[in-house]
Amino acid sequence: MKKYGKILGIPYDLRFPTPARIKERMWNPDDPRVITPRVFGAGWTVNFATLREKSTVGFFVALAVMSLIYLNGLRKLYKKLAGFVKKD
């Protein structure tokens, strides 16, 4: 099985993420696309460098949304880990 490519037009990449690939996909001002393939998994991600050049408001909105998604994931992880700790 190939580790990266497209299935039904949706890009996927199952290779271990590297700093170079993360930068290439999420912060690449040389790439004119705002939406690029994800670093790991299936789907797309935002190229923040190009978005910042094209729309300052869009950049901050995308940054805020990504931050909320990240913080929500941390909250869920904290709740899951707190369930393992028993209180006396």
Phi and psi in degrees as GROMACS dihedral restraints (atoms count N, CA, C in turn):
[ dihedral_restraints ]
;  ai    aj    ak    al  type     phi  dphi    fc
    3     4     5     6     1   -74.2    20    10
    4     5     6     7     1   140.8    20    10
    6     7     8     9     1   -85.9    20    10
    7     8     9    10     1    -9.5    20    10
    9    10    11    12     1  -152.1    20    10
   10    11    12    13     1   156.2    20    10
   12    13    14    15     1   154.7    20    10
   13    14    15    16     1  -147.9    20    10
   15    16    17    18     1  -134.6    20    10
   16    17    18    19     1   142.7    20    10
   18    19    20    21     1  -126.3    20    10
   19    20    21    22     1   119.7    20    10
   21    22    23    24     1    53.9    20    10
   22    23    24    25     1    35.6    20    10
   24    25    26    27     1    83.8    20    10
   25    26    27    28     1    -3.0    20    10
   27    28    29    30     1   -99.4    20    10
   28    29    30    31     1   122.4    20    10
   30    31    32    33     1   -72.6    20    10
   31    32    33    34     1   146.7    20    10
   33    34    35    36     1  -139.2    20    10
   34    35    36    37     1   152.6    20    10
   36    37    38    39     1  -148.5    20    10
   37    38    39    40     1   112.9    20    10
   39    40    41    42     1  -106.2    20    10
   40    41    42    43     1    12.1    20    10
   42    43    44    45     1   -77.5    20    10
   43    44    45    46     1   153.3    20    10
   45    46    47    48     1   -61.9    20    10
   46    47    48    49     1   129.4    20    10
   48    49    50    51     1   -64.1    20    10
   49    50    51    52     1   137.6    20    10
   51    52    53    54     1  -115.9    20    10
   52    53    54    55     1   155.4    20    10
   54    55    56    57     1   -56.3    20    10
   55    56    57    58     1   -37.2    20    10
   57    58    59    60     1   -64.6    20    10
   58    59    60    61     1   -42.0    20    10
   60    61    62    63     1   -70.8    20    10
   61    62    63    64     1   -36.0    20    10
   63    64    65    66     1   -62.0    20    10
   64    65    66    67     1   -46.3    20    10
   66    67    68    69     1   -64.1    20    10
   67    68    69    70     1   -41.9    20    10
   69    70    71    72     1   -60.8    20    10
   70    71    72    73     1   -37.2    20    10
   72    73    74    75     1   -90.0    20    10
   73    74    75    76     1   -34.8    20    10
   75    76    77    78     1  -106.0    20    10
   76    77    78    79     1   -15.7    20    10
   78    79    80    81     1  -148.2    20    10
   79    80    81    82     1    74.9    20    10
   81    82    83    84     1  -130.5    20    10
   82    83    84    85     1    93.0    20    10
   84    85    86    87     1   -66.6    20    10
   85    86    87    88     1   -16.4    20    10
   87    88    89    90     1   -78.4    20    10
   88    89    90    91     1   -17.5    20    10
   90    91    92    93     1   -91.4    20    10
   91    92    93    94     1   121.7    20    10
   93    94    95    96     1   -73.7    20    10
   94    95    96    97     1   -11.7    20    10
   96    97    98    99     1   -78.1    20    10
   97    98    99   100     1   138.4    20    10
   99   100   101   102     1   -84.9    20    10
  100   101   102   103     1   -35.9    20    10
  102   103   104   105     1  -104.8    20    10
  103   104   105   106     1   123.1    20    10
  105   106   107   108     1  -126.8    20    10
  106   107   108   109     1   164.0    20    10
  108   109   110   111     1   -60.9    20    10
  109   110   111   112     1   148.5    20    10
  111   112   113   114     1   -64.2    20    10
  112   113   114   115     1   154.7    20    10
  114   115   116   117     1   -69.4    20    10
  115   116   117   118     1   -41.5    20    10
  117   118   119   120     1  -142.1    20    10
  118   119   120   121     1   132.7    20    10
  120   121   122   123     1   103.8    20    10
  121   122   123   124     1  -159.9    20    10
  123   124   125   126     1  -115.8    20    10
  124   125   126   127     1   144.3    20    10
  126   127   128   129     1   116.4    20    10
  127   128   129   130     1  -154.5    20    10
  129   130   131   132     1  -127.9    20    10
  130   131   132   133     1   163.9    20    10
  132   133   134   135     1  -136.8    20    10
  133   134   135   136     1   175.1    20    10
  135   136   137   138     1   -99.5    20    10
  136   137   138   139     1   132.7    20    10
  138   139   140   141     1   -88.6    20    10
  139   140   141   142     1    95.8    20    10
  141   142   143   144     1   -65.0    20    10
  142   143   144   145     1   -30.6    20    10
  144   145   146   147     1   -65.2    20    10
  145   146   147   148     1   -45.9    20    10
  147   148   149   150     1   -68.8    20    10
  148   149   150   151     1   -40.1    20    10
  150   151   152   153     1   -61.9    20    10
  151   152   153   154     1   -40.4    20    10
  153   154   155   156     1   -62.5    20    10
  154   155   156   157     1   -39.0    20    10
  156   157   158   159     1   -68.4    20    10
  157   158   159   160     1   -36.5    20    10
  159   160   161   162     1   -85.1    20    10
  160   161   162   163     1   -34.5    20    10
  162   163   164   165     1  -155.6    20    10
  163   164   165   166     1   110.4    20    10
  165   166   167   168     1   -65.8    20    10
  166   167   168   169     1   -42.1    20    10
  168   169   170   171     1   -64.2    20    10
  169   170   171   172     1   -44.5    20    10
  171   172   173   174     1   -61.0    20    10
  172   173   174   175     1   -36.9    20    10
  174   175   176   177     1   -61.0    20    10
  175   176   177   178     1   -48.9    20    10
  177   178   179   180     1   -70.4    20    10
  178   179   180   181     1   -33.3    20    10
  180   181   182   183     1   -65.3    20    10
  181   182   183   184     1   -46.6    20    10
  183   184   185   186     1   -63.2    20    10
  184   185   186   187     1   -40.8    20    10
  186   187   188   189     1   -63.2    20    10
  187   188   189   190     1   -41.6    20    10
  189   190   191   192     1   -65.5    20    10
  190   191   192   193     1   -43.0    20    10
  192   193   194   195     1   -64.6    20    10
  193   194   195   196     1   -44.7    20    10
  195   196   197   198     1   -63.4    20    10
  196   197   198   199     1   -37.2    20    10
  198   199   200   201     1   -64.9    20    10
  199   200   201   202     1   -42.3    20    10
  201   202   203   204     1   -64.2    20    10
  202   203   204   205     1   -40.0    20    10
  204   205   206   207     1   -63.1    20    10
  205   206   207   208     1   -43.5    20    10
  207   208   209   210     1   -64.0    20    10
  208   209   210   211     1   -46.5    20    10
  210   211   212   213     1   -65.1    20    10
  211   212   213   214     1   -36.2    20    10
  213   214   215   216     1   -64.1    20    10
  214   215   216   217     1   -39.8    20    10
  216   217   218   219     1   -64.1    20    10
  217   218   219   220     1   -40.0    20    10
  219   220   221   222     1   -64.3    20    10
  220   221   222   223     1   -40.0    20    10
  222   223   224   225     1   -62.2    20    10
  223   224   225   226     1   -44.9    20    10
  225   226   227   228     1   -63.4    20    10
  226   227   228   229     1   -40.6    20    10
  228   229   230   231     1   -64.1    20    10
  229   230   231   232     1   -42.6    20    10
  231   232   233   234     1   -60.5    20    10
  232   233   234   235     1   -44.5    20    10
  234   235   236   237     1   -63.1    20    10
  235   236   237   238     1   -40.3    20    10
  237   238   239   240     1   -65.2    20    10
  238   239   240   241     1   -43.6    20    10
  240   241   242   243     1   -69.9    20    10
  241   242   243   244     1   -33.9    20    10
  243   244   245   246     1   -67.1    20    10
  244   245   246   247     1   -25.4    20    10
  246   247   248   249     1   -67.8    20    10
  247   248   249   250     1   -22.9    20    10
  249   250   251   252     1   -81.3    20    10
  250   251   252   253     1   -20.1    20    10
  252   253   254   255     1   -89.0    20    10
  253   254   255   256     1   121.5    20    10
  255   256   257   258     1   -93.2    20    10
  256   257   258   259     1   135.7    20    10
  258   259   260   261     1   -96.5    20    10
  259   260   261   262     1   137.4    20    10
